């Protein structure tokens, strides 16, 4: 898996887990991410982290929950990227977890997860989502 693909998948996974916090999709997300990340004897630590972060979002006022989720997102992205480096065979399983959680999220959060940040291009790459556009140019743009 390329570095860009790994980063994109980790970002989508992080968005799925924090997006599910304080929603009806939380129990599914909690169970699936615990199964996925709880390998290697880390189950108790992962469970504690999931519960602690979900409680933070739940206790946050409704209008501020997006800020709470945004604050938690970088840590989950990093953790999932590290997990995928250690367990590249889990890529497809993480994709399935993301899709299952996404399908149970309220429509607002589903749209946020529609952006997959996988870049597969030799020179230039372009990706866009709901209200975001990212263009990446690799190398000298004047050359063919």
N, C-alpha and C positions, 0 to 999 in steps of 0.2 A: 504494500500500500504506500503510495506516495505521501510525502509530508503534507501536501495540500489536502489530499483526500482524507488523511487521518485527522487533520485539524477540522475539516468540514464535518466529518462524522461525529467527532467529539463535541463540536459545537451543537449539532442537531440533538445529540444525546443529552447534553447539558440543558438545552432549551426544553426538551421533553420532560426531564425530571423536575426542573424548577417550575415549569409551566403547569405541571399537574398538582403542585402543592396547593392546598386549600381549594381543591376542586373535587368533583365526584370521581375523577380519574386517579386520585391519589393512591388508593389501595392497590390498584393494578400496577401503577408506576413503582410504588414502594416494593411490592412483591417481586416484580420482574427485575428491577435494578439491584435489589438485594441478592437475588439468585445469580445475576451476572457478575456483580462486583464482589460478592462475598466469597469468592474462591480463595484458595491459598490461606485458609484460616483467618480471613479478614472479616468474616460475617458480622461479628459483634461490633467492630469499629464502624463498618459501613451502616449497619442498622442504627447505631447511635447517631451518626452523622445525618442520615435520612430523617430520623425523627426530630432531631434538634432543629434542622433547617425548616422542616415542615411546620414546626411549632412557631418558629420566628415569623413565617409568612402568615400563618393562621392568626397570630396575635396582632399583626400589623393591620391598621385601619384599611378598610376596603379600597379607598382611593389611593393608598400608598403601596399596595401589594406589588405592583409592577416594579417599583423601585427596589423593594426587598428582593424580588426575584432577580432583577438585574445585578444586584450586589452579590448574590450567591452564584450566579452563572459562571464567572471566570474560574472559580474553584472546581466546579463540576466539569467544565471543559478540560481543565488541566488533569484532573483525576482520570477522566475517560481517555484522554490522549495517552497518558502513562499506562493505563490498563491495556489499551490496544497495542502499544509497543511491546508489552510483556506477553500479551495473548492475541497475536494477529489472527489466530484461528477463530476468534470470537466476533469478527467483523460482521458476519451475516446475522449472528444472534442479536447483536446490538441493533442492527437495522430492523429486525423483527420487533424488538422491544419498542423502539421508537415508533414504528408504525402502529403497533397495538395501543400504545399510550396516546398517540396522536388521534386515533380514531375515537377515543373516549373523552377527549378534551372538548370543552365548549368551543364553538366555532371561532371565536376571537383568537384563541390560542392555536387552533389548527392552522389558521392563516400564517401565524408567526413561524410555524414549523415547516411550512411548504418550501422554504428556502433551504436547499441543500448546497453546501459550499464545496462540492467536489469539483476540482479543476482538472480537466484532462485535455491538455492542449500542448502542442509542441512549442509554440511561440507566444501567441496571444490567447487570453481567456477572457470571457465576459460572462457574468452571471447577474441575475437580478431577482428581486423578490418584491413583495407587497409595496413597500415604500423605501426600497434600498436598491442601489445599483453599484456594482463593483466591477471595475475593469482592471485587468492585470496585463501588463505588457512585459514580456520577458525578452531581454536583449535589445539590440539596436532596432528601432522601428523603421529606419530607412532601408534596411536590408531585406531581401525577399524572404 
